[in-house]
Amino acid sequence: MFEQAVTLHHDAVAVEHRAAHITYSQLNEQANALAQAILRQAPDSPIIGLSTSRRIEMIVGLLAILKAGKAYLPLDPSYPAARLQRIIASSGITACVASAHDQATFESLSLQTILSDKDYSYPIQAVAAWNQVAYVLYTSGSTGEPKGVCMGHNPLLNLLQWQSRNSCATRETRTLQFATLTFDVSFQEIFATFSTGGTLVLIDDDLRIDFAGLLAFIEQQKINRVFLPFVALQYLAEAAVNEQCFPACLQEVMTAGEQLKITPQVRSLFSALPGCTLYNQYGPTECHVVTQLKLKGDAAGWPDLPTIGQPIDNTFIIVVDSALNSVALGTSGELCIGGACLAEGYLNQPALTASKFIDWTSPAGENMRLYRTGDVGYLTPDGTIEFQGRQDDQVKIRGHRIELGEVEVMMNTISNIKQAVVVARTYDDGEKKLLAYLVSQNHHQDTVAVRKAVETSLPDYMMPSAFVWMEELPQTTSGKVDKKALPVPELQRPDVSALYRKPTSELEKKLTGLWAELLHLDRVGADDNFFELGGNSLLAQKTVAVLKLKHQLSLSITKLYHYPTAAGLATFLGQQPAVKVKPAQIQDQQSQAGRTLPSLVWRAAFQVLTPSLSFGNCLKKAGKPLASSPPTN
């Protein structure tokens, strides 16, 4: 499919990143050369790792792996080494395509590294056998180990063919590449662009969490199409309202991953862009996109909680009860997916594959293969699906699918932990957090040590926001942990590495007061690290927005990672000029979101940011120190 696009659009720009660009013919030539290197250096490897570092060579590497007849497995170099080692052991991969920048990282994991930014001149060698799997994506596993989803070429081709028939994209369309390769939507971004001869525009990680900057980038670069998780869409809409900037170049916005909410800001954005269509898409990693709802026209008439629409071409959804019998229209049950969208199954896990991908016989006697999603919903008479949530312990935190059991299994391996249970709690402001309840072996309650142990084993999005120590966990009459009886954590400052120091300056008091409210704590010290207190990318974004709106202070979100204490940040901010915010903008923001601090900024859990967006990790990898205070000069 890609090579057909090369024939039709050989001189068109395929990919842009910063000031660099590459045409379709150049991209094809480089991918062909790298594919030959893969065939010679890893001839017996059906699956090849691929670094997710964002650069044009990442796209070259992805295409080269597919051209070599192999499947790609995205590996995020910012993940903890222990996490990467578990994925490598589970998948059995021995080789990875990466640039020279990431070579040392992957070689330290005993992977043969095939450089994507090296010139190769191997003679052409034919592909001996083609892997029917295109990619393997690892998701959280309830048994304590991540699991790899194997997606084949045919479901992906069906998706792209449907997408091309239901999109206005052409050779002139410029598509933003927002998702990381570890998210399945990245495939859609990349190949839905290539299938039409359009241009894929890559962005750096810092821009992915700076939504005012991203909004300006979309306008400056004349981006026509974006694929955004819902909370990223919400933040972009907030930025548009705050800045009164509505990029007329936008034609299509696809969103997925969580319940779409038509908030006042989203409504304002699309009311200002009457020519832009919003698509609500649904589908787990095991099926990619399965349904879509198209929203266009007057946004004032859109429902607050839209449905997930109807199945795309050659797919279907059946709603079943606990005995796997189909239920009547309007009756809630488990959503089971069938048709051309199904993955091959889980890598090297036949038992799990058999339990989730089932053979099912319809009431009419028709045999079919279904994927049991664990999602709950019902069908309406017109074939629309209403989504109602989950029936198990799987949750979404900052866009990631997390099995609580995986976090529990890891924490129960920590020395001095007798028992650990993890739950997800949604607070009154709409934010969802992971909470860990712990019982000590010897009554020594060392939260700092536990946090450090989790950091070395799990990605940052799986880090609990609070650790609650208990003498024993409540039990049901059957002897199981009674999660409903677990106490709500008290709003107390947790154990952190710094001793408590009372804030002194007015700016320190503003910052600590803001963080105490955002983090649900009774107090925050001037030297406390924002991220050790439970701060994350979502709350960092909220900090930036509130400082600008309420205190007229300008702060790049990356600076919060440089100066993560109130003392350090106050010193830095004291050196910056105040931001001029129009009173009309403040009034407009307050009239739409309410006048209290919790409603100044959207409070839904941030689904967008991946571990690669932990700027602490990025800065460490770049060799830049994390400072608690700015340089004196």
C-alpha positions as CSV (number, residue, x, y, z in Angstrom):
1,M,0.0,0.0,0.0
2,F,2.8,2.4,0.9
3,E,4.7,1.6,-2.3
4,Q,1.5,2.4,-4.4
5,A,1.5,5.8,-2.7
6,V,5.2,6.3,-3.6
7,T,4.3,5.7,-7.2
8,L,1.5,8.2,-7.2
9,H,3.1,10.9,-4.9
10,H,6.9,10.3,-5.3
11,D,7.8,14.0,-5.1
12,A,5.3,15.0,-2.4
13,V,6.6,15.6,1.2
14,A,5.9,12.5,3.3
15,V,7.2,13.5,6.7
16,E,8.3,16.8,8.3
17,H,10.1,17.2,11.6
18,R,11.4,20.6,12.7
19,A,13.3,22.0,9.7
20,A,13.8,18.6,8.0
21,H,11.5,16.9,5.6
22,I,11.6,13.8,3.4
23,T,9.7,13.0,0.2
24,Y,7.8,9.8,-0.5
25,S,10.5,8.6,-2.9
26,Q,13.3,9.4,-0.4
27,L,11.5,7.7,2.4
28,N,10.9,4.6,0.3
29,E,14.6,4.5,-0.7
30,Q,15.9,4.8,2.9
31,A,13.4,2.3,4.2
32,N,14.4,-0.2,1.4
33,A,18.0,0.1,2.3
34,L,17.3,-0.3,6.1
35,A,15.1,-3.3,5.3
36,Q,18.1,-5.0,3.6
37,A,20.2,-4.3,6.7
38,I,17.5,-5.9,8.9
39,L,17.3,-9.0,6.6
40,R,21.1,-9.5,7.0
41,Q,21.6,-8.6,10.6
42,A,18.4,-10.2,12.0
43,P,17.4,-12.8,9.4
44,D,15.7,-15.2,11.9
45,S,13.8,-12.6,14.0
46,P,10.1,-12.4,13.2
47,I,9.6,-9.4,15.5
48,I,12.0,-6.4,15.7
49,G,12.1,-3.8,18.4
50,L,11.7,-0.2,17.4
51,S,12.8,2.9,19.4
52,T,9.9,5.4,19.9
53,S,12.2,8.4,20.0
54,R,10.5,11.0,17.8
55,R,12.4,11.7,14.6
56,I,12.1,11.0,10.9
57,E,14.3,7.9,11.3
58,M,11.6,6.4,13.5
59,I,9.2,6.4,10.5
60,V,12.0,5.0,8.3
61,G,12.6,2.2,10.8
62,L,8.9,1.4,11.1
63,L,8.6,1.1,7.3
64,A,11.8,-0.9,7.0
65,I,10.7,-3.5,9.5
66,L,7.5,-4.0,7.6
67,K,9.3,-4.1,4.3
68,A,11.6,-6.8,5.7
69,G,8.5,-8.9,6.2
70,K,8.6,-8.6,10.0
71,A,6.5,-7.1,12.8
72,Y,7.6,-4.0,14.8
73,L,7.4,-3.8,18.6
74,P,7.7,-0.2,20.0
75,L,10.2,0.2,22.8
76,D,10.2,3.4,24.8
77,P,13.7,4.2,25.9
78,S,12.4,6.2,28.8
79,Y,10.7,3.2,30.4
80,P,12.5,1.7,33.5
81,A,15.0,-0.8,32.4
82,A,13.2,-3.5,34.4
83,R,10.0,-2.9,32.4
84,L,11.9,-3.1,29.1
85,Q,13.6,-6.3,30.2
86,R,10.2,-7.9,31.0
87,I,8.9,-7.0,27.5
88,I,12.0,-8.3,25.8
89,A,11.9,-11.5,27.8
90,S,8.1,-11.9,27.0
91,S,8.5,-11.2,23.3
92,G,11.8,-13.0,22.8
93,I,13.1,-10.3,20.5
94,T,16.8,-10.0,20.0
95,A,17.2,-7.0,17.7
96,C,16.0,-3.4,17.8
97,V,16.0,-0.6,15.2
98,A,17.1,2.7,16.7
99,S,19.2,5.8,16.0
100,A,22.7,6.2,17.3
101,H,21.3,8.4,20.0
102,D,19.5,5.4,21.6
103,Q,22.1,2.7,20.7
104,A,23.7,2.5,24.1
105,T,20.3,2.2,25.9
106,F,19.2,-0.8,23.9
107,E,22.6,-2.5,23.7
108,S,22.6,-2.3,27.6
109,L,19.5,-4.5,27.4
110,S,21.4,-7.1,25.3
111,L,19.6,-6.2,22.1
112,Q,21.4,-6.1,18.8
113,T,20.9,-2.5,17.5
114,I,20.4,-1.9,13.8
115,L,21.0,1.8,13.3
116,S,18.2,3.7,11.5
117,D,20.4,6.8,10.8
118,K,23.2,4.9,9.0
119,D,23.7,4.6,5.2
120,Y,23.5,1.1,3.9
121,S,24.4,-0.3,0.5
122,Y,23.5,-4.0,0.7
123,P,22.6,-5.8,-2.5
124,I,18.9,-6.5,-2.7
125,Q,17.8,-9.7,-1.0
126,A,14.2,-11.0,-1.4
127,V,12.0,-11.5,1.7
128,A,11.9,-15.2,2.3
129,A,8.7,-15.2,4.5
130,W,6.3,-12.5,5.5
131,N,5.0,-12.2,9.0
132,Q,1.2,-11.9,9.0
133,V,1.5,-9.7,12.1
134,A,2.3,-6.0,11.5
135,Y,3.0,-4.9,15.0
136,V,3.0,-6.0,18.6
137,L,1.9,-3.6,21.3
138,Y,2.3,-4.3,25.0
139,T,-0.5,-3.4,27.4
140,S,-0.8,-3.9,31.2
141,G,-1.5,-7.5,32.3
142,S,-3.7,-8.5,35.3
143,T,-1.2,-11.3,36.2
144,G,1.6,-8.9,36.9
145,E,3.3,-9.1,33.5
146,P,2.6,-6.9,30.4
147,K,1.0,-8.7,27.5
148,G,1.7,-8.2,23.8
149,V,-1.2,-7.8,21.3
150,C,-0.4,-9.1,17.8
151,M,-2.2,-7.1,15.1
152,G,-2.2,-8.5,11.6
153,H,-2.0,-6.7,8.3
154,N,-5.6,-7.5,7.1
155,P,-7.4,-5.8,10.0
156,L,-5.2,-2.7,9.5
157,L,-5.8,-2.6,5.8
158,N,-9.5,-2.8,6.4
159,L,-9.2,0.1,8.8
160,L,-7.3,2.2,6.4
161,Q,-9.6,1.5,3.5
162,W,-12.6,2.4,5.6
163,Q,-10.8,5.6,6.9
164,S,-10.0,6.7,3.3
165,R,-13.7,6.3,2.4
166,N,-14.9,8.3,5.4
167,S,-12.3,11.1,5.5
168,C,-11.9,14.2,3.4
169,A,-8.1,13.8,3.5
170,T,-6.1,14.2,0.2
171,R,-2.6,14.6,-1.0
172,E,-2.7,18.2,0.4
173,T,-3.8,17.2,3.9
174,R,-1.3,17.8,6.7
175,T,-1.7,15.4,9.6
176,L,-0.2,15.8,13.1
177,Q,1.7,12.8,14.5
178,F,0.8,13.2,18.1
179,A,0.6,9.7,19.6
180,T,3.6,7.7,20.6
181,L,4.2,4.4,18.8
182,T,3.2,2.5,21.9
183,F,-0.4,3.7,21.2
184,D,-2.3,2.0,18.4
185,V,-3.6,5.3,17.1
186,S,-0.1,6.1,15.9
187,F,-0.5,3.5,13.1
188,Q,-3.7,5.2,12.0
189,E,-2.0,8.6,12.1
190,I,1.0,7.4,10.0
191,F,-0.7,5.2,7.4
192,A,-4.0,7.0,7.0
193,T,-1.7,9.9,5.9
194,F,0.5,7.8,3.6
195,S,-2.5,6.1,2.0
196,T,-3.6,9.5,0.6
197,G,-0.2,10.9,-0.2
198,G,-0.5,13.6,2.5
199,T,2.2,15.0,4.8
200,L,2.9,13.6,8.3
201,V,4.1,16.3,10.7
202,L,6.1,15.1,13.7
203,I,6.4,17.1,16.9
204,D,8.7,16.9,19.9
205,D,7.6,15.7,23.3
206,D,7.8,19.1,24.9
207,L,5.2,20.4,22.5
208,R,2.9,17.5,23.2
209,I,2.3,18.8,26.7
210,D,2.3,22.5,26.0
211,F,-1.2,23.0,24.5
212,A,-1.0,26.7,24.0
213,G,2.2,26.1,22.0
214,L,0.6,23.1,20.2
215,L,-2.4,25.3,19.2
216,A,0.0,27.9,17.8
217,F,1.9,25.2,16.0
218,I,-1.2,23.8,14.4
219,E,-2.1,27.2,13.1
220,Q,1.4,28.1,11.9
221,Q,2.0,24.7,10.2
222,K,-1.5,24.7,8.7
223,I,-2.4,21.3,10.2
224,N,-5.6,19.9,8.8
225,R,-6.1,16.7,10.8
226,V,-5.4,15.6,14.3
227,F,-6.0,12.4,16.3
228,L,-6.3,13.3,20.0
229,P,-7.3,11.4,23.1
230,F,-10.2,13.2,24.7
231,V,-8.4,15.0,27.5
232,A,-5.8,16.3,25.0
233,L,-8.8,17.6,22.9
234,Q,-10.2,19.2,26.1
235,Y,-6.8,21.0,26.9
236,L,-6.5,22.1,23.3
237,A,-10.1,23.5,23.4
238,E,-9.2,25.3,26.7
239,A,-6.1,26.8,25.1
240,A,-8.2,27.9,22.1
241,V,-10.7,29.7,24.4
242,N,-8.1,31.3,26.6
243,E,-6.0,32.5,23.7
244,Q,-9.0,33.2,21.4
245,C,-7.2,31.3,18.7
246,F,-9.2,28.9,16.5
247,P,-7.1,27.5,13.7
248,A,-9.3,27.6,10.6
249,C,-7.0,25.1,8.9
250,L,-8.4,22.2,11.0
251,Q,-10.8,20.0,9.0
252,E,-11.0,16.8,11.0
253,V,-10.4,15.9,14.6
254,M,-10.5,12.2,15.7
255,T,-10.8,11.4,19.4
256,A,-10.8,8.0,21.3
257,G,-9.7,6.3,24.4
258,E,-12.3,7.5,26.9
259,Q,-15.8,8.8,27.2
260,L,-16.1,11.9,25.0
261,K,-17.6,14.8,26.8
262,I,-18.9,17.9,24.9
263,T,-17.7,20.5,27.4
264,P,-18.3,24.2,27.1
265,Q,-14.7,24.6,25.8
266,V,-15.1,21.8,23.2
267,R,-18.4,23.3,22.1
268,S,-16.8,26.7,21.7
269,L,-13.9,25.3,19.7
270,F,-16.1,23.6,17.1
271,S,-18.6,26.4,17.1
272,A,-15.7,28.6,15.9
273,L,-14.7,26.0,13.3
274,P,-18.0,25.2,11.5
275,G,-16.1,23.4,8.7
276,C,-14.3,21.0,11.1
277,T,-15.8,17.6,11.9
278,L,-15.3,15.7,15.2
279,Y,-15.2,11.9,15.0
280,N,-15.6,9.9,18.2
281,Q,-13.9,6.5,17.7
282,Y,-13.9,3.4,19.9
283,G,-11.8,0.2,20.0
284,P,-9.5,-1.6,22.3
285,T,-5.9,-2.4,21.4
286,E,-7.0,-5.9,20.4
287,C,-9.2,-4.5,17.6
288,H,-8.0,-1.0,16.9
289,V,-11.0,1.2,15.7
290,V,-14.3,-0.6,15.8
291,T,-17.0,2.1,15.9
292,Q,-17.3,5.8,15.0
293,L,-19.7,8.6,15.6
294,K,-19.5,11.6,13.3
295,L,-20.3,15.0,14.8
296,K,-20.7,18.0,12.5
297,G,-22.8,21.1,12.1
298,D,-23.9,23.3,15.0
299,A,-21.9,22.2,18.0
300,A,-24.6,23.8,20.3
301,G,-26.9,20.8,19.4
302,W,-24.4,18.1,20.2
303,P,-25.2,15.8,23.2
304,D,-23.1,16.3,26.3
305,L,-22.2,12.6,26.4
306,P,-22.2,11.2,22.8
307,T,-22.5,7.6,22.0
308,I,-19.6,5.6,20.5
309,G,-21.5,5.3,17.2
310,Q,-21.8,2.4,14.9
311,P,-19.4,-0.3,13.7
312,I,-17.1,0.5,10.8
313,D,-17.0,-1.6,7.6
314,N,-16.7,-5.4,8.0
315,T,-17.0,-5.3,11.8
316,F,-19.8,-5.9,14.3
317,I,-20.5,-5.8,18.0
318,I,-22.6,-8.3,19.9
319,V,-23.8,-7.7,23.5
320,V,-23.9,-10.8,25.7
321,D,-24.7,-11.7,29.3
322,S,-22.5,-13.6,31.8
323,A,-23.4,-16.9,30.1
324,L,-22.3,-15.5,26.7
325,N,-25.9,-15.4,25.4
326,S,-26.8,-12.4,23.3
327,V,-29.2,-10.0,24.9
328,A,-32.1,-7.9,23.6
329,L,-31.8,-4.4,22.3
330,G,-31.5,-1.9,25.1
331,T,-30.2,-4.5,27.5
332,S,-26.8,-3.9,29.1
333,G,-24.1,-6.6,28.7
334,E,-20.5,-7.2,27.7
335,L,-19.5,-5.8,24.3
336,C,-18.0,-8.6,22.1
337,I,-16.4,-7.6,18.9
338,G,-16.2,-9.6,15.7
339,G,-15.3,-9.2,12.0
340,A,-12.2,-8.0,10.1
341,C,-10.8,-6.0,13.0
342,L,-9.6,-8.7,15.3
343,A,-6.0,-9.1,16.3
344,E,-4.2,-12.5,16.0
345,G,-4.1,-12.8,19.8
346,Y,-1.5,-12.3,22.6
347,L,2.1,-13.0,21.9
348,N,3.3,-16.3,23.4
349,Q,0.2,-16.6,25.5
350,P,-2.2,-19.2,24.0
351,A,-4.2,-19.7,27.1
352,L,-5.0,-16.0,27.5
353,T,-5.7,-15.7,23.8
354,A,-8.2,-18.6,24.0
355,S,-10.0,-17.0,27.0
356,K,-10.4,-13.5,25.4
357,F,-10.7,-14.5,21.7
358,I,-13.5,-17.0,21.7
359,D,-15.4,-19.1,19.2
360,W,-19.1,-18.3,19.5
361,T,-22.2,-19.6,18.0
362,S,-25.0,-17.2,17.3
363,P,-28.7,-18.1,18.0
364,A,-29.0,-18.7,14.2
365,G,-26.2,-21.3,14.4
366,E,-23.5,-19.2,12.8
367,N,-20.0,-19.8,14.1
368,M,-17.8,-16.7,14.6
369,R,-14.7,-15.5,16.4
370,L,-15.3,-12.8,19.0
371,Y,-13.1,-10.7,21.3
372,R,-14.4,-10.2,24.8
373,T,-13.7,-6.6,25.6
374,G,-14.8,-6.5,29.3
375,D,-16.6,-3.2,28.4
376,V,-20.2,-2.8,29.2
377,G,-22.9,-1.2,27.0
378,Y,-26.0,-1.8,25.0
379,L,-27.3,-1.6,21.4
380,T,-30.0,0.8,20.3
381,P,-32.6,0.0,17.6
382,D,-30.6,2.0,15.0
383,G,-27.4,0.0,15.7
384,T,-25.7,2.7,17.8
385,I,-23.7,1.5,20.8
386,E,-24.0,3.2,24.2
387,F,-20.8,2.7,26.2
388,Q,-21.3,2.3,30.0
389,G,-17.9,1.5,31.4
390,R,-15.9,-1.6,32.6
391,Q,-16.9,-4.8,34.4
392,D,-13.5,-5.5,35.9
393,D,-10.5,-3.8,37.6
394,Q,-9.0,-2.4,34.4
395,V,-8.8,1.4,34.5
396,K,-7.5,4.3,32.4
397,I,-5.0,6.6,34.0
398,R,-3.6,9.4,31.8
399,G,-4.6,7.5,28.7
400,H,-3.0,4.2,29.6
401,R,-4.9,0.9,30.1
402,I,-3.8,-0.3,33.5
403,E,-4.6,-3.6,35.2
404,L,-4.6,-3.0,38.9
405,G,-3.4,-6.5,39.4
406,E,-0.1,-5.8,37.7
407,V,0.7,-2.9,40.1
408,E,-0.3,-5.1,43.1
409,V,1.9,-8.0,42.0
410,M,4.9,-5.7,41.6
411,M,4.4,-4.0,45.0
412,N,4.0,-7.3,46.8
413,T,7.5,-8.2,45.7
414,I,9.0,-5.2,47.6
415,S,10.9,-6.2,50.7
416,N,9.0,-5.4,54.0
417,I,5.7,-5.4,52.2
418,K,3.4,-8.1,53.6
419,Q,0.4,-7.2,51.5
420,A,-0.4,-4.5,48.9
421,V,-3.7,-3.6,47.3
422,V,-4.2,-0.9,44.6
423,V,-7.5,0.8,43.8
424,A,-8.5,3.7,41.5
425,R,-10.4,6.5,43.1
426,T,-12.2,9.3,41.3
427,Y,-12.2,12.5,43.4
428,D,-15.0,15.2,43.5
429,D,-13.1,17.3,40.9
430,G,-13.2,14.4,38.4
431,E,-9.6,13.4,38.7
432,K,-8.8,9.7,38.9
433,K,-5.8,8.5,40.9
434,L,-4.2,5.2,41.8
435,L,-4.1,4.6,45.6
436,A,-1.9,1.9,47.2
437,Y,-2.9,0.3,50.6
438,L,0.1,-1.4,52.3
439,V,0.7,-3.7,55.3
440,S,4.3,-3.8,56.5
441,Q,6.1,-7.0,57.5
442,N,7.8,-5.4,60.6
443,H,5.8,-2.2,61.1
444,H,8.5,-0.1,59.4
445,Q,6.5,2.2,57.1
446,D,9.0,3.6,54.6
447,T,7.0,5.3,51.8
448,V,10.1,6.8,50.1
449,A,11.7,3.4,49.7
450,V,8.4,1.9,48.3
451,R,8.1,4.8,45.8
452,K,11.7,4.3,44.6
453,A,11.1,0.6,44.2
454,V,8.0,1.2,42.0
455,E,10.0,3.8,40.0
456,T,12.6,1.2,39.0
457,S,10.0,-1.3,37.9
458,L,7.0,0.4,36.4
459,P,6.3,3.3,34.1
460,D,5.5,6.6,35.8
461,Y,1.8,6.4,34.7
462,M,1.5,3.3,36.9
463,M,2.8,5.0,40.0
464,P,0.2,5.4,42.8
465,S,-0.5,8.9,43.9
466,A,-0.8,8.0,47.5
467,F,0.5,5.2,49.8
468,V,-1.7,4.4,52.8
469,W,-0.2,2.2,55.5
470,M,-2.6,0.0,57.5
471,E,-2.2,-2.6,60.3
472,E,-4.4,-5.0,58.3
473,L,-6.6,-4.8,55.2
474,P,-10.4,-5.2,55.6
475,Q,-11.8,-8.5,54.5
476,T,-15.1,-9.8,53.2
477,T,-16.8,-12.8,54.8
478,S,-15.1,-15.0,52.1
479,G,-11.7,-13.8,53.2
480,K,-11.0,-11.5,50.2
481,V,-9.8,-8.0,50.6
482,D,-12.9,-5.7,50.9
483,K,-11.9,-2.9,48.6
484,K,-15.1,-1.0,49.3
485,A,-14.2,-0.8,53.0
486,L,-10.7,0.7,52.4
487,P,-10.5,4.2,54.0
488,V,-10.3,7.4,51.9
489,P,-6.8,8.7,52.4
490,E,-6.5,11.6,54.7
491,L,-5.4,14.9,53.2
492,Q,-1.9,14.7,54.8
493,R,1.5,15.6,53.3
494,P,3.2,12.3,52.5
495,D,6.7,11.2,53.5
496,V,9.1,12.8,51.0
497,S,12.8,13.2,50.8
498,A,12.8,16.8,52.0
499,L,12.0,18.0,55.5
500,Y,9.0,20.3,55.8
501,R,9.9,24.0,55.5
502,K,7.1,26.6,55.8
503,P,6.8,28.8,52.7
504,T,7.9,32.4,53.3
505,S,7.5,34.6,50.2
506,E,4.2,35.4,48.8
507,L,5.0,33.5,45.6
508,E,6.0,30.4,47.6
509,K,2.7,30.6,49.5
510,K,0.7,30.9,46.2
511,L,2.5,27.8,44.7
512,T,2.3,25.6,47.8
513,G,-1.4,26.6,48.3
514,L,-2.1,25.7,44.7
515,W,-0.3,22.4,44.9
516,A,-2.0,21.5,48.2
517,E,-5.4,22.0,46.5
518,L,-4.5,20.2,43.3
519,L,-2.8,17.3,45.2
520,H,-5.5,17.0,47.9
521,L,-3.0,17.6,50.7
522,D,-3.3,19.5,54.0
523,R,0.0,21.3,53.4
524,V,3.0,21.5,51.0
525,G,6.5,22.6,52.1
526,A,8.6,25.1,50.1
527,D,11.3,22.4,49.4
528,D,8.9,19.6,48.6
529,N,9.3,18.0,45.2
530,F,6.0,18.4,43.3
531,F,6.3,15.0,41.7
532,E,7.2,13.2,44.9
533,L,4.0,14.6,46.4
534,G,2.0,12.8,43.6
535,G,2.2,15.4,40.9
536,N,2.0,14.3,37.3
537,S,1.8,15.7,33.8
538,L,-1.9,16.5,34.2
539,L,-1.3,18.5,37.4
540,A,1.7,20.2,35.9
541,Q,-0.5,21.4,33.0
542,K,-3.0,22.7,35.5
543,T,-0.3,24.5,37.5
544,V,0.8,26.3,34.3
545,A,-2.8,27.2,33.3
546,V,-3.8,28.6,36.8
547,L,-0.6,30.6,37.2
548,K,-1.3,32.3,33.9
549,L,-5.0,32.8,34.4
550,K,-5.2,33.7,38.1
551,H,-1.7,35.2,38.8
552,Q,-0.6,36.4,35.3
553,L,2.6,34.4,35.6
554,S,4.2,32.8,32.5
555,L,5.6,29.4,32.9
556,S,6.7,26.8,30.4
557,I,5.7,23.4,31.5
558,T,9.2,22.1,31.0
559,K,10.4,24.6,33.6
560,L,8.3,22.9,36.3
561,Y,10.4,19.7,35.7
562,H,13.6,21.8,36.0
563,Y,12.4,23.5,39.2
564,P,10.0,21.0,40.9
565,T,10.0,22.8,44.3
566,A,8.0,25.9,45.3
567,A,11.2,27.6,46.4
568,G,13.0,27.0,43.1
569,L,10.0,27.8,41.0
570,A,9.3,31.0,42.9
571,T,12.8,32.2,42.3
572,F,12.6,31.4,38.6
573,L,9.2,33.0,38.3
574,G,10.4,36.1,40.1
575,Q,12.8,36.7,37.3
576,Q,10.1,36.5,34.6
577,P,7.8,39.4,33.4
578,A,4.1,39.1,34.1
579,V,1.7,37.9,31.4
580,K,-0.8,40.3,30.2
581,V,-4.2,38.5,30.3
582,K,-7.2,40.3,28.9
583,P,-9.9,40.7,31.5
584,A,-12.4,39.6,28.9
585,Q,-10.5,36.3,28.6
586,I,-10.6,35.7,32.4
587,Q,-14.3,36.6,32.5
588,D,-15.0,34.3,29.5
589,Q,-13.1,31.4,31.1
590,Q,-14.9,31.9,34.4
591,S,-18.3,32.2,32.9
592,Q,-17.8,28.8,31.1
593,A,-16.1,26.9,33.9
594,G,-17.3,28.5,37.1
595,R,-15.5,30.9,39.5
596,T,-13.8,28.5,41.9
597,L,-10.2,27.4,41.5
598,P,-11.1,23.7,40.9
599,S,-13.2,24.7,37.9
600,L,-10.6,27.1,36.4
601,V,-8.9,24.2,34.7
602,W,-10.4,21.0,33.4
603,R,-10.2,18.3,36.1
604,A,-10.7,15.1,34.1
605,A,-7.8,12.6,34.4
606,F,-5.2,13.4,31.8
607,Q,-5.1,10.5,29.3
608,V,-2.6,11.8,26.8
609,L,0.8,11.7,28.3
610,T,3.0,8.6,28.0
611,P,6.0,7.7,30.0
612,S,8.2,9.3,27.3
613,L,6.7,12.6,28.4
614,S,8.1,12.3,31.8
615,F,10.5,15.3,31.4
616,G,12.4,14.1,34.5
617,N,13.4,11.0,32.5
618,C,14.0,13.0,29.3
619,L,16.3,15.5,31.1
620,K,18.2,12.7,32.8
621,K,18.7,11.0,29.5
622,A,19.9,14.3,28.0
623,G,22.4,14.7,30.9
624,K,20.7,17.8,32.2
625,P,20.4,18.1,36.0
626,L,17.1,18.7,37.7
627,A,17.5,21.8,39.7
628,S,15.6,22.8,42.8
629,S,16.5,26.4,42.2
630,P,17.6,28.4,39.1
631,P,21.2,29.3,38.6
632,T,22.2,32.5,40.4
633,N,23.6,34.1,37.3
